[in-house]
Amino acid sequence: MNKVILMGRLTRDPEVRYSQGESSTAVARYTLAVDRRFKRNGDEQTADFIGCVAFGRSAEFAEKYFRQGLKVVVTGRIQTGSYTNRDGQKVYTTDVVVEDQEFAESKAVSDASAGRYQSAPAPAPISDVGDGFMNIPDGIDEELPFN
């Protein structure tokens, strides 16, 4: 099984290109800075920079809504490849092919952490409930089985 789940921040805006041919397909490439879970004694937090590639509607979504500094969750698979560069040297690549991508924080938090306001249009508004969970009425704590 080849399955990857990442949560990190975009290092820059996605780079989107369209394939050649009769039915062109959008291809978005972006890099996520993913914090490592542990740090060595005295060291600062370190991150891995992981290349991601999305195709079709996922690529168009990334082009429209993803901006530098945005925190996202990506699921996909690792794909390796190689090519020969202009100097004749073989270059090996490792990318995450995106199967699903979603926001990992609200737009307000993202804007504050990015230190700027984004000019991209906002995704569909979040309902008034907030986080999508029902509020538990006061005084019902005694009836909950997991206190």
N, CA and C of each residue as an Amber inpcrd file, in Angstrom:
protein
   441
   0.8470000  -1.1740000   0.0000000   0.0000000   0.0000000   0.0000000
   0.8910000   1.2340000   0.0000000   0.5150000   2.2200000  -0.7910000
   1.2610000   3.4610000  -0.9210000   0.3090000   4.5990000  -0.5760000
   0.3450000   5.0740000   0.6790000  -0.5690000   6.1160000   1.1460000
   0.1930000   7.1180000   1.9940000   0.0050000   8.3980000   1.7010000
   0.7070000   9.4660000   2.4100000  -0.3160000  10.4640000   2.9320000
  -0.1260000  10.9130000   4.1680000  -0.9420000  11.9840000   4.7390000
   0.0190000  13.0380000   5.2650000  -0.1490000  14.2720000   4.7910000
   0.7350000  15.3680000   5.1890000  -0.0870000  16.5530000   5.6730000
   0.4560000  17.2770000   6.6440000  -0.1140000  18.5560000   7.0230000
   1.0390000  19.5410000   7.1030000   0.9170000  20.6220000   6.3560000
   1.9810000  21.6100000   6.3540000   1.5300000  22.8930000   5.6960000
   2.4690000  23.8100000   5.5630000   2.1910000  25.1180000   4.9600000
   2.8450000  25.2170000   3.5910000   2.1390000  25.8580000   2.6650000
   2.6820000  26.0600000   1.3320000   3.8540000  27.0350000   1.3970000
   4.9480000  26.6690000   0.7600000   6.1270000  27.5280000   0.7660000
   6.0070000  28.6810000  -0.2110000   5.1450000  28.5200000  -1.2160000
   4.8350000  29.5910000  -2.1700000   3.5310000  29.2300000  -2.8810000
   3.0140000  30.1410000  -3.6720000   1.7880000  29.8770000  -4.4230000
   2.0160000  28.7050000  -5.3720000   0.9930000  27.8930000  -5.6200000
   1.1440000  26.7620000  -6.5470000   1.5050000  27.2420000  -7.9550000
   2.2960000  26.4290000  -8.6320000   2.6390000  26.6800000 -10.0350000
   1.7440000  25.7880000 -10.8750000   0.9160000  26.3910000 -11.7220000
  -0.0670000  25.6290000 -12.4890000   0.2360000  25.7500000 -13.9750000
   0.2240000  24.6010000 -14.6300000   0.3900000  24.5360000 -16.0760000
  -0.6970000  23.6430000 -16.6330000  -0.8890000  23.7230000 -17.9230000
  -1.9030000  22.8980000 -18.5800000  -1.2260000  22.0000000 -19.6020000
  -1.6070000  20.7350000 -19.6030000  -1.0130000  19.7790000 -20.5290000
  -1.4200000  20.1110000 -21.9570000  -0.6130000  19.6570000 -22.9130000
  -0.8960000  19.8860000 -24.3320000  -1.9100000  18.8630000 -24.8170000
  -2.5450000  19.1660000 -25.9120000  -3.4580000  18.1970000 -26.5010000
  -4.8760000  18.7030000 -26.5530000  -5.7370000  17.8400000 -27.0900000
  -7.1340000  18.2030000 -27.2870000  -7.8580000  18.4360000 -25.9650000
  -7.6540000  17.5680000 -25.0090000  -8.2880000  17.7460000 -23.6970000
  -7.2030000  18.0790000 -22.6750000  -6.8540000  19.3720000 -22.5920000
  -5.7720000  19.7790000 -21.6830000  -6.1990000  19.5810000 -20.2370000
  -5.2320000  19.1960000 -19.4230000  -5.4620000  18.9380000 -18.0050000
  -4.5880000  19.8710000 -17.1850000  -5.1480000  20.4570000 -16.1340000
  -4.3820000  21.3110000 -15.2320000  -3.4560000  20.4520000 -14.3880000
  -2.2260000  20.9410000 -14.1910000  -1.2400000  20.2730000 -13.3470000
  -0.6810000  21.3340000 -12.3960000  -0.9090000  21.1620000 -11.0970000
  -0.4290000  22.1150000 -10.0900000   0.6970000  21.4740000  -9.2960000
   1.7680000  22.2160000  -9.1380000   2.8900000  21.7730000  -8.3060000
   3.0580000  22.7690000  -7.1630000   3.2120000  22.2260000  -5.9610000
   3.4960000  23.0750000  -4.8110000   4.3100000  22.2840000  -3.8030000
   4.9500000  23.0170000  -2.9040000   5.7890000  22.4040000  -1.8790000
   5.2000000  22.7060000  -0.5150000   5.1150000  21.6650000   0.3190000
   4.6500000  21.8260000   1.6910000   5.8310000  21.7590000   2.6480000
   5.8640000  22.6810000   3.5840000   6.8180000  22.6270000   4.6900000
   6.1210000  21.8870000   5.8200000   6.5770000  20.6750000   6.1000000
   5.9460000  19.8220000   7.1050000   6.8820000  19.7310000   8.3050000
   6.4060000  20.2460000   9.4570000   7.2270000  20.2080000  10.6720000
   7.4780000  18.7750000  11.0980000   8.7020000  18.5090000  11.5430000
   9.0040000  17.2070000  12.1220000   8.4210000  17.1520000  13.5230000
   8.0150000  15.9620000  13.9250000   7.3400000  15.8220000  15.2190000
   8.2680000  16.0830000  16.3950000   9.5180000  15.6890000  16.2700000
  10.4410000  15.8020000  17.3840000  11.6180000  16.6620000  16.9850000
  12.2060000  17.3090000  17.9800000  13.4250000  18.0630000  17.7160000
  14.4970000  17.6130000  18.6930000  15.7170000  17.7030000  18.2280000
  16.8400000  17.3040000  19.0800000  17.0550000  18.3350000  20.1790000
  17.7380000  17.9480000  21.2330000  17.9730000  18.8460000  22.3610000
  18.6490000  20.1260000  21.8910000  18.0180000  21.2550000  22.1840000
  18.5880000  22.5500000  21.8590000  18.3880000  22.9920000  20.4200000
  17.9710000  22.0920000  19.5300000  17.7740000  22.4700000  18.1340000
  16.4240000  23.1590000  17.9620000  16.3520000  23.9730000  16.9220000
  15.0760000  24.5940000  16.5790000  14.2120000  23.5720000  15.8450000
  12.9310000  23.8910000  15.7270000  12.0120000  23.0260000  14.9790000
  12.5010000  22.9050000  13.5430000  12.5160000  21.6970000  13.0100000
  12.9280000  21.4960000  11.6210000  11.7310000  21.0270000  10.8020000
  11.8360000  21.2460000   9.5190000  10.7450000  20.8710000   8.6240000
  11.3130000  20.1380000   7.4240000  10.4780000  19.3040000   6.8380000
  10.7940000  18.6720000   5.5640000  10.0020000  19.4100000   4.5000000
  10.6070000  19.5860000   3.3290000   9.9570000  20.2850000   2.2280000
   9.6020000  19.2450000   1.1830000   8.2970000  19.0050000   1.0400000
   7.8180000  17.8860000   0.2470000   7.0470000  18.3970000  -0.9590000
   7.4950000  17.9660000  -2.1220000   6.8590000  18.3670000  -3.3700000
   5.5680000  17.6050000  -3.5930000   4.5240000  18.3220000  -4.0080000
   3.2150000  17.7240000  -4.2790000   2.7890000  18.1100000  -5.6860000
   2.0780000  17.2110000  -6.3430000   1.5420000  17.4910000  -7.6700000
   0.0840000  17.0420000  -7.7210000  -0.7770000  17.9660000  -8.1780000
  -2.2190000  17.6900000  -8.2700000  -2.6380000  17.8300000  -9.7260000
  -3.6200000  17.0400000 -10.1250000  -4.0810000  17.0270000 -11.5100000
  -5.5570000  17.3720000 -11.5910000  -5.9790000  17.8870000 -12.7470000
  -7.3940000  18.1070000 -13.0310000  -8.0400000  19.1010000 -12.1030000
  -9.2060000  18.7000000 -11.5580000  -9.9830000  19.6010000 -10.7020000
  -9.2230000  19.9500000  -9.4260000  -8.4510000  19.0030000  -8.9090000
  -7.6480000  19.3020000  -7.7150000  -6.6320000  20.3940000  -8.0100000
  -6.0380000  20.3590000  -9.1900000  -5.0700000  21.3820000  -9.5880000
  -5.7510000  22.7390000  -9.7320000  -6.9350000  22.7440000 -10.3280000
  -7.6750000  23.9970000 -10.4880000  -8.0840000  24.5690000  -9.1360000
  -8.4550000  23.7040000  -8.1900000  -8.8000000  24.1330000  -6.8380000
  -7.5770000  24.7760000  -6.1700000  -6.4170000  24.1180000  -6.2950000
  -5.1920000  24.6500000  -5.7020000  -4.8420000  26.0100000  -6.3050000
  -5.0120000  26.1220000  -7.6040000  -4.7120000  27.3980000  -8.2740000
  -5.6080000  28.5130000  -7.7510000  -6.8660000  28.2020000  -7.5040000
  -7.8430000  29.2050000  -7.1080000  -7.7240000  29.6090000  -5.6390000
  -7.4820000  28.6450000  -4.7530000  -7.5720000  28.9130000  -3.3200000
  -6.2590000  28.8370000  -2.5350000  -5.2750000  28.1230000  -3.0110000
  -4.0500000  27.9310000  -2.2290000  -3.1000000  29.0980000  -2.4370000
  -2.5440000  29.5920000  -1.3310000  -1.5770000  30.6780000  -1.3570000
  -0.4520000  30.3760000  -0.3710000   0.6700000  31.0310000  -0.5720000
   1.8270000  30.8490000   0.2940000   1.4180000  31.0410000   1.7530000
   1.8990000  30.1420000   2.6220000   1.6270000  30.2280000   4.0520000
   0.3760000  29.5030000   4.5020000  -0.4880000  29.1060000   3.5660000
  -1.7270000  28.4250000   3.9110000  -1.4300000  27.0230000   4.4520000
  -2.0960000  26.6520000   5.5380000  -1.9210000  25.3160000   6.1220000
  -2.9580000  24.3730000   5.5220000  -2.4820000  23.2750000   4.9440000
  -3.3710000  22.3230000   4.2820000  -3.0390000  20.8960000   4.7110000
  -4.0120000  20.0170000   4.4950000  -3.8260000  18.5780000   4.6840000
  -3.9400000  17.9370000   3.3050000  -2.9670000  17.1070000   2.9850000
  -2.9300000  16.4400000   1.6830000  -2.8460000  14.9430000   1.9090000
  -3.6410000  14.1870000   1.1740000  -3.4730000  12.7370000   1.1420000
  -3.1870000  12.3530000  -0.2990000  -2.3860000  11.3260000  -0.4470000
  -2.0140000  10.8950000  -1.7890000  -1.0860000   9.7060000  -1.7380000
  -0.2440000   9.6150000  -2.7600000   0.7120000   8.5080000  -2.8360000
   2.0580000   9.0430000  -3.2950000   3.1130000   8.3610000  -2.9090000
   4.4600000   8.7470000  -3.3230000   4.7330000   8.1600000  -4.6910000
   5.3110000   8.9850000  -5.5500000   5.6810000   8.5270000  -6.8850000
   7.1080000   8.9800000  -7.1660000   7.9270000   8.0560000  -7.5990000
   9.3030000   8.3830000  -7.9490000   9.4520000   8.3880000  -9.4630000
  10.4340000   9.0890000  -9.9200000  10.6870000   9.1500000 -11.3540000
  12.0890000   9.6650000 -11.6040000  12.4350000   9.8110000 -12.8590000
  13.7470000  10.3510000 -13.2190000  13.6780000  10.9670000 -14.6040000
  14.6170000  11.8580000 -14.8700000  14.7580000  12.4650000 -16.1830000
  16.2170000  12.8750000 -16.3600000  16.6020000  13.1540000 -17.5790000
  17.9530000  13.6120000 -17.8740000  17.9000000  15.1160000 -18.1020000
  18.6870000  15.8630000 -17.3220000  18.6440000  17.3150000 -17.4500000
  19.4750000  17.7930000 -18.6430000  19.5400000  19.0900000 -18.8360000
  20.2420000  19.6750000 -19.9860000  21.7260000  19.3580000 -20.0060000
  22.2880000  19.1050000 -18.8250000  23.7180000  18.7740000 -18.7310000
  23.9810000  17.2940000 -18.9420000  22.9350000  16.5340000 -19.2350000
  23.0900000  15.1040000 -19.4680000  23.1350000  14.2780000 -18.1990000
  22.8570000  14.8800000 -17.0600000  22.8770000  14.1560000 -15.7900000
  21.4860000  13.6240000 -15.4810000  21.4390000  12.4210000 -14.9330000
  20.1580000  11.8290000 -14.5500000  19.7390000  12.4100000 -13.2040000
  18.4910000  12.9010000 -13.1350000  17.9440000  13.5000000 -11.9290000
  16.7830000  12.6310000 -11.4590000  16.8070000  12.2690000 -10.1770000
  15.7560000  11.4390000  -9.6000000  14.7740000  12.3360000  -8.8480000
  13.4840000  12.0420000  -8.9700000  12.4530000  12.8460000  -8.3320000
  11.5790000  11.9880000  -7.4190000  11.0570000  12.6300000  -6.3940000
  10.0740000  12.0150000  -5.5140000   9.0010000  13.0580000  -5.2380000
   7.7690000  12.7510000  -5.5780000   6.6460000  13.6630000  -5.3770000
   5.4940000  12.9240000  -4.7160000   4.6170000  13.6870000  -4.0840000
   3.3600000  13.1490000  -3.5950000   2.3070000  13.4990000  -4.6370000
   1.6840000  12.4910000  -5.2180000   0.5830000  12.7020000  -6.1490000
  -0.6790000  12.8660000  -5.3090000  -1.2800000  14.0450000  -5.3880000
  -2.3980000  14.4100000  -4.5280000  -3.6690000  13.6820000  -4.9550000
  -4.2940000  13.0220000  -3.9810000  -5.6020000  12.4070000  -4.1920000
  -6.6940000  13.2410000  -3.5380000  -6.3560000  13.9000000  -2.4220000
  -7.3090000  14.7490000  -1.7170000  -6.5290000  15.8560000  -1.0330000
  -7.0970000  17.0500000  -0.9960000  -6.4670000  18.1840000  -0.3300000
  -7.5510000  19.0340000   0.3020000  -7.2480000  19.5710000   1.4940000
  -8.2370000  20.3880000   2.1790000  -7.5510000  21.3800000   3.0920000
  -8.3120000  22.3900000   3.4860000  -7.7890000  23.4130000   4.3850000
  -7.6130000  22.8240000   5.7790000  -6.5420000  23.2360000   6.4740000
  -6.2790000  22.7270000   7.8170000  -6.5890000  23.7580000   8.8920000
  -6.9940000  24.9570000   8.4810000  -7.3560000  25.9900000   9.4420000
  -8.2890000  26.9790000   8.7590000  -8.9310000  27.7960000   9.5610000
  -9.8630000  28.7750000   8.9950000  -9.1090000  29.8550000   8.2440000
  -9.7910000  30.5720000   7.3950000  -9.1660000  31.6380000   6.6090000
  -8.6260000  32.7350000   7.5200000  -9.3500000  33.0800000   8.5930000
  -8.9070000  34.1330000   9.5040000  -7.5820000  33.7600000  10.1630000
  -7.4580000  32.5180000  10.6260000  -6.2170000  32.0560000  11.2570000
  -5.0910000  32.0360000  10.2300000  -5.3990000  31.5680000   9.0370000
  -4.4020000  31.5010000   7.9790000  -3.8900000  32.8820000   7.6200000
  -4.7930000  33.8540000   7.4820000  -4.3880000  35.2170000   7.1490000
  -3.5070000  35.7980000   8.2440000  -3.8650000  35.5480000   9.5040000
  -3.0830000  36.0780000  10.6160000  -1.6950000  35.4520000  10.6530000
  -1.5970000  34.1460000  10.4130000  -0.2960000  33.4770000  10.4680000
   0.5550000  33.8280000   9.2630000  -0.0730000  34.1220000   8.1330000
   0.6770000  34.5010000   6.9440000   1.1240000  35.9600000   7.0310000
   0.4910000  36.7250000   7.9280000   0.8840000  38.1080000   8.1160000
   0.4080000  39.0320000   7.0020000  -0.5480000  38.5700000   6.2290000
  -1.0670000  39.4070000   5.1460000  -2.4740000  38.9450000   4.8080000
  -3.1900000  39.7800000   4.1110000  -4.5050000  39.3810000   3.6400000
  -4.3630000  38.8170000   2.2480000  -5.0320000  37.7370000   2.0010000
  -4.9340000  37.0780000   0.7100000  -5.9440000  37.6800000  -0.2470000
  -5.5650000  37.7720000  -1.5200000  -6.4530000  38.3500000  -2.5170000
  -7.3190000  37.2980000  -3.1970000  -7.1030000  36.0340000  -2.8940000
  -7.8720000  34.9570000  -3.5230000  -9.3020000  34.9850000  -2.9920000
 -10.2570000  34.5950000  -3.8220000 -11.6360000  34.5380000  -3.3390000
 -11.7810000  33.4740000  -2.2650000 -12.6570000  33.7460000  -1.3280000
 -12.8370000  32.8200000  -0.2100000 -13.6050000  31.5930000  -0.6520000
 -13.2880000  30.4320000  -0.0580000 -14.0840000  29.2480000  -0.3470000
 -15.4870000  29.4040000   0.2420000 -16.3190000  28.4190000   0.0310000
 -17.6980000  28.4680000   0.5080000 -17.7340000  28.8390000   1.9820000
 -18.6560000  29.7030000   2.3810000 -18.6980000  30.1530000   3.7730000
 -18.9740000  29.0130000   4.7370000 -18.3880000  29.1300000   5.8990000
 -18.5770000  28.1330000   6.9560000 -19.8920000  28.4580000   7.6640000
 -20.6290000  27.4530000   8.0610000 -21.9210000  27.6750000   8.7010000
 -21.7490000  28.3790000  10.0390000 -22.8420000  28.9260000  10.5510000
 -22.8080000  29.6660000  11.8000000 -22.4810000  28.7800000  12.9940000
 -22.5720000  27.4660000  12.8320000 -22.2990000  26.5560000  13.9360000
 -20.8390000  26.6590000  14.3490000 -19.9540000  27.0670000  13.4510000
 -18.5470000  27.2310000  13.7680000 -17.7440000  26.0550000  13.2890000
 -17.5010000  25.1110000  14.1710000 -16.6490000  23.9820000  13.8210000
 -17.4250000  22.8000000  13.2610000 -18.7160000  22.9220000  13.1060000
 -19.5110000  21.8480000  12.5290000 -20.0490000  20.8630000  13.5520000
 -19.7320000  21.0540000  14.8380000 -20.2140000  20.1600000  15.8730000
 -21.3600000  20.8210000  16.6340000 -22.2890000  20.0020000  17.0800000
 -23.4110000  20.5050000  17.8410000 -22.9510000  20.9050000  19.2320000
 -23.4890000  22.0070000  19.7590000 -23.1730000  22.4110000  21.1230000
 -23.9250000  21.5210000  22.1020000 -23.2560000  21.1240000  23.1720000
 -23.8940000  20.3080000  24.2030000 -24.5830000  21.2480000  25.1720000
 -25.8640000  21.0430000  25.4350000 -26.5950000  21.9320000  26.3520000
 -26.0120000  21.8730000  27.7580000 -26.1510000  22.9840000  28.4840000
 -25.6830000  23.0330000  29.8750000 -26.4720000  22.0500000  30.7330000
 -25.8040000  21.4530000  31.7250000 -26.4590000  20.5670000  32.6670000
 -26.6020000  19.1300000  32.2090000 -26.1360000  18.8040000  31.0260000
 -26.2730000  17.4390000  30.5210000 -25.0110000  16.6070000  30.8140000
 -23.9970000  17.2360000  31.3980000 -22.7160000  16.5690000  31.6590000
 -22.8780000  15.2570000  32.4310000 -23.8250000  15.2220000  33.3700000
 -23.9870000  14.0250000  34.1880000 -24.4960000  12.8470000  33.3660000
 -25.1650000  13.1170000  32.2780000 -25.7420000  12.0510000  31.4670000
 -24.7770000  11.4820000  30.4270000 -23.6400000  12.1490000  30.2320000
 -22.6930000  11.6810000  29.2340000 -21.8780000  10.5130000  29.7640000
 -21.7350000   9.4430000  29.0110000 -21.0650000   8.2220000  29.5000000
 -19.5610000   8.3380000  29.5730000 -18.9550000   9.3850000  29.0420000
 -17.4980000   9.4220000  28.9760000 -16.8790000  10.5250000  29.8230000
 -17.5340000  10.9580000  30.8910000 -16.9670000  11.9670000  31.7870000
 -15.8370000  11.4110000  32.5970000
